[in-house]
Structures are given as structure tokens and as C-alpha cells.
Amino acid sequence: MEAEQPESLFESRTELTAFREAVERVKQEIGRIIVGQHQMVELMIAALLADGHILIEGVPGVAKTLAAKLLSRSLDIRFSRLQFTPDLMPSDVLGTSVFNVQSGAFEFRQGPVFSQLVLIDEINRAPAKTQAALFEVMEERQITMDGTTYPMAPPFIVIATQNPIEQEGTYRLPEAQLDRFLFKIEVGYPSPEQEVRILSEFQARKGQNDLDAIRPVLTAADIRRHQEVVRGIHIEPKLIEYIVRIIDRTRNNKDLYLGASPRAAINLMTTAKALAAMRGRDFVTPEDIQYMCGPVLQHRIILTPEREMEGATPGSVVQQLVEQVEVPR
């Protein structure tokens, strides 16, 4: 469902010119290399502005990792990349205490997760104990080691990728971790026209993706300021009730074994605010909420075995239940 475009007849109570210009600059930088995938790029920026984590799912070769790298290049913040493997240990992610002979004491050496934008490639390849190491840092933006708490420098966002097809050597993400992701973005194949352009531009660049051509256009302070703008976007009480009715429908649905959490309701409201601001409005509409239902809810629900055997998908069930909830006017 397409989100509604800004309409000139609505007078904005919040100045959003600088906000929208910042969004467009990030899109332009990413668009220097990425062809198409407009929804993925838009949702990634929305997650950044809503201060949430992203799970990107798609078959190999559809630019999942490249998109995350390009986003990091367009932001003047610290970036780290982790390739998850079956032998990866929690200490490889979080860090470990090392004995310092000179001081005669243990010192904590920070792991690669101590960054601001963390790319985790193929997150479902690491075993459960390594995945569980991310629970605290993704939810509380901090790590506790040996009784000491180390806060993450804001903004802090995790972008993880996974392949939905390959099962060999992978470990399914637990529901507790899935619920910590703001979005699950499903990336499909490009259209034939887009693929022609991909090949043409690849040929023009002589087979090289020049990431150094991407300029950082937003600082950490810029991002925090724009996140404050999102928090200030107005949402009517009737739309808050609309969100609750949608979430409640997932919990009382014969097609679903597991419904969405209260965290999902908060995420749905926050991302609807981000989308409204990106569209040039300082207020949320029902269309903003409907647009965000798929990315926010599809990884948080579990279908009953009967519905799975019938070929239903979480995305299709979310779409059906949204259509069943009366839209406030």
C-alpha cells in the first residue's frame, strides 16, 4: 500500500524543510551506486530516524550488504562490520577482558560492536549463544561485562542481513531477538529494466563500486536532531487506538500462533511518525500506519502450521488483518 504524499492544503506546524533536505541528500548518495530498491532505502532511512535496528532478508546478490555500507558512508559516524560464522564466539562480538602484566589487572578490550552503525552479515549463521550476546546491546544500547556497564555512543543502529533460502549451517533467530528489530525488510529481484541499468552502470564503472565517491552528509548530531523531530510529530488519539486495534488483531487471530508485542505497537507508532516527517507532514495519517505494518509486524508474528501449509506468508496475513480493521476518519 502506497503511503500518502504530502498535500499542500495541509499547513505544517513544524518546519520540516531541513529534515526533508537531509533525507534527500542521503538518498542521493546511496543512489549513486544502488539502482532501484527505493523501498529498502526509504525504510533504512526511516529506521535510522526512528532509532531502530533493521533486519534485511533476501537471496544472495540483491545488494543487502552494499546498501548498508552505502548508508554508513553517507553518515559521518563510526562503522564496523561483522561476518557471522558458526564458530563465532560472544567475545568476538562484545570484547573480552585481557590481563595487563604492567598494571597487574584485567582490562576490557572492546569488540567490534562498539560502534555506531554495526553491519552484521548473515546473522543467522552464528549459534544461539552468539546471537544472545546481542540482546542487551540492541535493546538497552549498553553492554555489561564483569560488572561494568559500557554505554553505546548515540546514535546506535544494527543492520543485519540473512538469506531466507539457505538452511545448511544456519540457526534460526529466536523470537526475542527478532522482536528487537524495528523492521524486517524483504528485498526482491530488480525488474528487467532496473537490471539493464545495473549492468550498464557496472560496465561504465569498469566493474568497480567506488564507495569512496559517497560523501558523508549527516553527522551524529544531525541524526540526533532529526530523531527529535520525529518524536515531536503529532499523532491523534484515535490513530493511537487504531494502532492498538491492529496489534490486538494479531493476538486474536485464528491464523496466528504468536501475535505482536507492545514493543511492536511502539515501533509502529514511531515509524509512522518518521514516514510522515519524510513525506513533509508533522502529523500521522492512517496511510502512514498501514504502510509500516508489513515491515514492523511480519517478523514478529508466527503463523499456525495449517496456514503455513496453505501457502500463507506473514506479510500476506498482516495485509489481511490490516484490511479488517476499521480505519478512523
C-alpha positions as CSV (number, residue, x, y, z in Angstrom):
1,M,0.0,0.0,0.0
2,E,1.4,3.4,-1.0
3,A,1.8,6.0,1.7
4,E,0.0,9.2,1.0
5,Q,2.0,12.0,-0.4
6,P,2.3,15.5,1.2
7,E,-0.6,17.7,0.3
8,S,-0.2,21.5,0.0
9,L,-3.6,22.1,1.6
10,F,-2.2,21.0,5.0
11,E,-0.2,23.7,6.7
12,S,2.7,22.2,8.7
13,R,3.1,23.3,12.3
14,T,6.7,22.1,12.4
15,E,9.4,23.3,10.0
16,L,10.5,20.2,8.1
17,T,12.5,21.7,5.2
18,A,15.9,20.9,6.7
19,F,14.6,17.4,7.7
20,R,13.5,16.6,4.2
21,E,16.6,18.0,2.6
22,A,18.7,15.7,4.8
23,V,16.7,12.7,3.8
24,E,17.1,13.6,0.1
25,R,20.8,14.0,0.5
26,V,21.2,10.6,2.0
27,K,19.0,9.1,-0.8
28,Q,21.1,10.8,-3.4
29,E,24.4,9.5,-2.0
30,I,23.1,5.9,-1.8
31,G,21.6,6.3,-5.3
32,R,25.0,6.9,-6.8
33,I,25.6,3.2,-6.8
34,I,22.3,1.4,-5.8
35,V,19.8,1.1,-8.7
36,G,16.1,0.8,-7.7
37,Q,15.4,-0.8,-4.3
38,H,13.6,2.5,-3.4
39,Q,11.5,1.0,-0.6
40,M,14.6,-0.7,1.0
41,V,16.5,2.6,1.0
42,E,13.5,4.6,2.3
43,L,12.9,2.1,5.1
44,M,16.5,2.1,6.1
45,I,16.5,5.9,6.5
46,A,13.2,5.7,8.4
47,A,14.7,3.2,10.8
48,L,17.7,5.5,11.3
49,L,15.3,8.4,12.1
50,A,13.2,6.2,14.3
51,D,16.3,5.0,16.2
52,G,15.7,1.3,15.4
53,H,17.5,-1.8,14.1
54,I,17.0,-3.4,10.7
55,L,16.9,-7.0,9.5
56,I,17.3,-7.2,5.7
57,E,16.3,-10.6,4.2
58,G,16.9,-11.5,0.6
59,V,18.6,-14.0,-1.7
60,P,22.3,-13.5,-2.4
61,G,23.3,-10.8,-4.8
62,V,20.5,-8.2,-4.3
63,A,22.7,-5.6,-2.6
64,K,21.8,-6.1,1.0
65,T,25.3,-5.6,2.3
66,L,26.1,-3.0,-0.2
67,A,23.1,-0.9,0.8
68,A,24.2,-1.0,4.5
69,K,27.7,0.0,3.6
70,L,26.4,2.9,1.4
71,L,24.2,4.1,4.3
72,S,27.2,4.1,6.6
73,R,29.3,6.0,4.0
74,S,26.6,8.7,3.8
75,L,26.8,9.2,7.6
76,D,29.7,10.7,9.5
77,I,29.6,8.1,12.3
78,R,31.7,5.1,13.3
79,F,31.0,1.9,11.3
80,S,32.0,-1.7,11.9
81,R,31.2,-4.9,10.0
82,L,30.8,-8.4,11.5
83,Q,30.7,-11.6,9.4
84,F,28.8,-14.1,11.5
85,T,30.1,-17.7,11.2
86,P,29.2,-20.9,13.1
87,D,32.4,-20.7,15.2
88,L,32.0,-17.1,16.2
89,M,32.0,-16.5,20.0
90,P,30.3,-13.8,22.0
91,S,33.7,-12.3,22.9
92,D,34.4,-11.9,19.2
93,V,31.4,-9.5,19.1
94,L,31.4,-7.8,22.5
95,G,35.0,-7.9,23.5
96,T,37.0,-9.6,26.3
97,S,39.0,-8.9,29.4
98,V,42.8,-9.2,28.9
99,F,45.3,-9.3,31.7
100,N,47.7,-6.4,31.7
101,V,51.1,-7.5,33.0
102,Q,52.3,-4.0,33.7
103,S,49.3,-2.9,35.7
104,G,48.6,-6.4,37.2
105,A,44.9,-6.1,36.4
106,F,42.4,-7.2,33.8
107,E,41.5,-4.6,31.1
108,F,38.4,-4.8,28.9
109,R,39.1,-4.6,25.2
110,Q,36.1,-3.5,23.3
111,G,34.8,-5.7,20.4
112,P,33.6,-4.5,17.0
113,V,30.0,-4.0,18.3
114,F,31.3,-0.8,20.0
115,S,30.5,1.4,17.0
116,Q,27.5,3.5,15.9
117,L,26.4,1.7,12.8
118,V,27.1,-2.1,13.0
119,L,26.6,-4.3,10.0
120,I,26.1,-8.0,10.8
121,D,26.3,-10.0,7.7
122,E,24.4,-13.4,7.7
123,I,23.3,-13.1,11.3
124,N,21.7,-16.5,11.2
125,R,25.0,-18.3,10.7
126,A,26.1,-17.8,14.3
127,P,24.9,-20.1,17.1
128,A,22.4,-19.2,19.7
129,K,25.0,-18.1,22.4
130,T,26.5,-15.6,20.0
131,Q,23.1,-14.3,18.9
132,A,22.1,-13.9,22.5
133,A,25.1,-11.7,23.1
134,L,23.3,-9.0,21.1
135,F,20.2,-9.0,23.3
136,E,21.3,-6.3,25.8
137,V,23.1,-4.0,23.3
138,M,20.2,-4.0,20.9
139,E,17.6,-3.2,23.5
140,E,19.4,-1.1,26.1
141,R,22.3,0.3,24.0
142,Q,24.8,-0.9,26.5
143,I,27.0,-3.8,27.3
144,T,27.6,-5.2,30.8
145,M,31.0,-7.1,31.3
146,D,32.5,-8.2,34.6
147,G,30.0,-6.0,36.5
148,T,30.8,-2.8,34.5
149,T,28.3,-1.2,32.1
150,Y,29.6,0.3,28.9
151,P,27.0,2.6,27.1
152,M,27.0,2.8,23.3
153,A,27.6,6.3,21.8
154,P,24.4,7.5,20.1
155,P,23.2,7.0,17.5
156,F,23.5,3.2,17.6
157,I,21.9,1.1,14.9
158,V,22.4,-2.6,14.0
159,I,21.8,-3.6,10.4
160,A,21.7,-7.4,9.9
161,T,21.3,-9.5,6.8
162,Q,20.2,-13.0,6.2
163,N,19.4,-15.4,3.4
164,P,15.8,-16.8,3.5
165,I,16.6,-19.8,1.3
166,E,19.8,-21.4,2.5
167,Q,19.4,-23.6,5.6
168,E,22.7,-25.5,5.8
169,G,24.8,-24.1,8.6
170,T,22.3,-21.6,9.8
171,Y,20.5,-21.1,13.1
172,R,17.0,-19.6,13.3
173,L,16.8,-16.3,15.1
174,P,14.9,-16.6,18.4
175,E,11.7,-14.6,18.7
176,A,13.2,-12.4,21.5
177,Q,15.9,-11.2,19.1
178,L,13.5,-10.8,16.1
179,D,11.4,-8.5,18.3
180,R,14.3,-6.2,18.9
181,F,14.5,-5.4,15.1
182,L,12.4,-2.4,14.2
183,F,12.0,-3.6,10.6
184,K,12.3,-6.7,8.6
185,I,12.9,-5.5,5.0
186,E,12.4,-8.2,2.3
187,V,14.4,-7.5,-0.8
188,G,13.4,-9.0,-4.1
189,Y,14.9,-9.2,-7.5
190,P,15.1,-6.0,-9.6
191,S,12.8,-5.5,-12.6
192,P,14.3,-6.3,-16.1
193,E,14.6,-2.5,-16.7
194,Q,16.4,-2.0,-13.5
195,E,18.7,-4.9,-14.2
196,V,19.6,-3.4,-17.6
197,R,20.6,-0.2,-15.8
198,I,22.6,-2.2,-13.2
199,L,24.6,-3.9,-15.9
200,S,25.1,-0.7,-17.9
201,E,26.4,1.2,-14.8
202,F,28.5,-1.7,-13.7
203,Q,30.1,-1.7,-17.2
204,A,30.6,2.1,-17.1
205,R,32.4,1.8,-13.7
206,K,34.6,-1.0,-15.2
207,G,33.3,-3.4,-12.6
208,Q,34.1,-1.4,-9.6
209,N,31.8,0.1,-6.9
210,D,33.7,3.2,-5.8
211,L,32.5,3.6,-2.2
212,D,34.9,6.5,-1.7
213,A,32.7,8.5,-4.0
214,I,30.0,8.5,-1.3
215,R,30.2,11.6,0.8
216,P,29.0,11.8,4.5
217,V,26.1,14.2,4.6
218,L,24.9,13.8,8.2
219,T,26.8,13.9,11.5
220,A,25.8,12.1,14.7
221,A,24.5,15.4,16.0
222,D,22.4,15.9,12.8
223,I,20.9,12.4,13.2
224,R,20.0,13.0,16.9
225,R,18.4,16.3,16.0
226,H,16.3,14.8,13.2
227,Q,15.3,11.9,15.6
228,E,14.0,14.6,18.0
229,V,11.9,16.0,15.1
230,V,10.4,12.5,14.6
231,R,9.5,12.3,18.3
232,G,7.7,15.6,18.0
233,I,5.4,14.6,15.1
234,H,1.7,14.7,16.2
235,I,-0.5,11.7,16.3
236,E,-4.2,11.9,17.1
237,P,-5.5,9.7,20.0
238,K,-7.8,7.9,17.5
239,L,-4.8,6.8,15.5
240,I,-3.1,5.5,18.6
241,E,-6.3,3.5,19.2
242,Y,-6.1,2.4,15.6
243,I,-2.6,1.0,16.1
244,V,-3.7,-0.8,19.2
245,R,-6.6,-2.4,17.4
246,I,-4.2,-3.7,14.7
247,I,-1.8,-5.1,17.2
248,D,-4.7,-6.7,19.2
249,R,-6.0,-8.3,16.0
250,T,-2.7,-10.2,15.7
251,R,-3.2,-11.6,19.2
252,N,-6.7,-12.7,18.5
253,N,-6.3,-14.3,15.1
254,K,-7.0,-17.9,14.2
255,D,-4.2,-17.8,11.6
256,L,-1.5,-16.8,14.1
257,Y,0.2,-18.8,16.8
258,L,2.1,-15.7,18.1
259,G,0.9,-12.1,17.9
260,A,2.8,-8.8,18.1
261,S,4.2,-7.4,21.3
262,P,3.7,-4.0,22.9
263,R,7.2,-3.1,21.6
264,A,5.7,-3.7,18.1
265,A,3.0,-1.2,18.9
266,I,5.5,1.5,19.9
267,N,7.6,0.8,16.8
268,L,4.6,1.1,14.6
269,M,3.8,4.5,16.0
270,T,7.4,5.7,15.9
271,T,7.9,4.6,12.3
272,A,4.6,6.1,11.2
273,K,5.9,9.4,12.6
274,A,9.2,9.0,10.7
275,L,7.3,8.4,7.5
276,A,5.0,11.4,8.0
277,A,8.0,13.6,8.5
278,M,9.8,12.2,5.4
279,R,6.6,13.0,3.5
280,G,6.6,16.6,4.7
281,R,3.9,16.3,7.3
282,D,4.0,17.0,11.0
283,F,1.1,14.7,11.7
284,V,0.4,11.0,11.2
285,T,-2.3,9.6,8.9
286,P,-3.8,6.1,8.8
287,E,-1.9,5.6,5.5
288,D,1.4,6.1,7.3
289,I,0.4,3.4,9.8
290,Q,-0.8,1.0,7.1
291,Y,2.4,1.4,5.1
292,M,4.6,0.5,8.1
293,C,2.5,-2.5,9.2
294,G,4.3,-5.0,7.0
295,P,7.9,-4.1,7.8
296,V,7.1,-3.7,11.5
297,L,4.9,-6.8,12.1
298,Q,5.8,-9.6,9.7
299,H,8.9,-10.8,11.6
300,R,7.1,-10.6,15.0
301,I,4.2,-13.0,14.2
302,I,4.1,-16.8,13.8
303,L,1.6,-18.5,11.5
304,T,-0.2,-21.6,12.6
305,P,1.0,-24.8,10.9
306,E,-2.3,-25.0,9.0
307,R,-1.9,-21.6,7.4
308,E,1.8,-22.3,6.5
309,M,0.7,-25.5,4.7
310,E,-1.8,-23.4,2.8
311,G,1.0,-21.3,1.5
312,A,0.2,-18.1,3.5
313,T,3.1,-15.8,4.4
314,P,3.4,-13.4,7.4
315,G,3.2,-10.5,5.1
316,S,0.0,-11.6,3.4
317,V,-1.6,-12.3,6.8
318,V,-0.6,-8.8,8.1
319,Q,-2.1,-7.3,5.0
320,Q,-5.4,-9.2,5.5
321,L,-5.8,-8.2,9.1
322,V,-5.0,-4.5,8.4
323,E,-7.8,-4.6,5.9
324,Q,-10.2,-6.0,8.5
325,V,-9.6,-3.1,11.0
326,E,-11.8,-0.1,10.6
327,V,-9.9,3.0,9.6
328,P,-10.6,6.1,11.7
329,R,-11.9,9.2,10.0
